[in-house]
C-alpha cells in the first residue's frame, strides 16, 4: 500500500463524493466529502461505522440523538441504526466501516 493523503484532491462537486482508501475482508476505510448545506436523510445501514471529522462541521444523527461534530470529533454508529448528516460547512469525514454482514466469509 502506498501513502494516503487524507486531505488531497477534495471533491465537493456533488451531494457526496466517497473515495475508498482501504478495503479488507474485515473493514473498509473511506473519505467522504459533502458540501455545505447538503442534508443526508436519516437511513439505516447494515454496517457499524466510526466517523471522524477531518474538516468542517455537521449535525450527525444516530437513531433519535443528534450531535454537532467539528474537526477532530468522532462518533460511532452501530449496524442497522439510522444515521444522517446535515452539513453546516463543507465536510470531510473518514468513515471506518466494519465488515458487511451480508458478505459471507469463505
N, C-alpha and C positions, 0 to 999 in steps of 0.2 A: 504494500500500500504506500502511496506517496503522501506527501504533506498536504494537509487540508487547511485552507484559509477560510474561516467561517464567515468573514465579512467582505470577501471579494466578490465582484460580479453580482451585486444585489439586483433583483429584478422586481419592480413594483408595477409592471405593465398590465397585470390582470388582477382579478379578485384575490387570488393567492397563487404563488409560484413555489412549488416544492421541489427541492433538489435532494435526492437520496445521496447520502455521503458514505454510509457503511451499511451493508446488509449481510447478516449471518443467519444461520438456522435458528438462533436464539433471540436476536433483537435486530432492530433497524434504527438508524440514526438519519434524520432528515433535517434540512434547514428550510424554513418556510418564511417567505416574505409576503406580508399582507399590507396593502396601502391604507393610509389614514381614512377613516370613515366607513370602511367595509365592516359589515356585520355578518359573521358566520353563524347561522342559526343553530340553536341547540339541537344536537343529534347524538344518538348512541354510536359507539364504535366497539368492535369486538376485542380491541387491544387495550391493555393498560398502557398509559403514556406519561412520561415525565417530561414536562415542558420547562425550558429555561429561556428567559427573555435575554436576547443578546443586545438588542437596540429597540428603542421606542417604548410604548406602553399600550395597555389594553385592559379591558374588563373581561375576565375569563369566567365562564360559568361551569360549575361542576354540580350536576343534579340541580337542587334548588338554591345552592350557595353561589355567591359571586365574589370575585377577588380582583382588585385593581393591582396589576403587576407592572413593574417597571424594570429597567435594565438590571440584570443580575438577580432578579426574583425568579422563583421556580414554583411549580405546582405539579402534584401527581394526581392523575385521574384514572380510576380503576376501570377495568374492562367492563363493557356494557353499560357504563354510566354516561348519561347525557352530558355533552360538552359543547360550548360555543364560545365565540370571541367577538367583542366589539372593539375595533381598533381606534384608539384615541390619537395616535400618531402612526407614521409608518412603523410597522412592527416586524422585527426579525426574531424568530424563535427557533430554538433547537428542540426537536421532538425525538425522544428516545422511547421507542415503542417495543413492547415485548412481542414474543412470537405469536403470530396469528393462530388462534385456537382452531381455525378451520383447516389449517395446513397440517396434514398428517406427517408424522415422523417416520422415516423409513429405515 
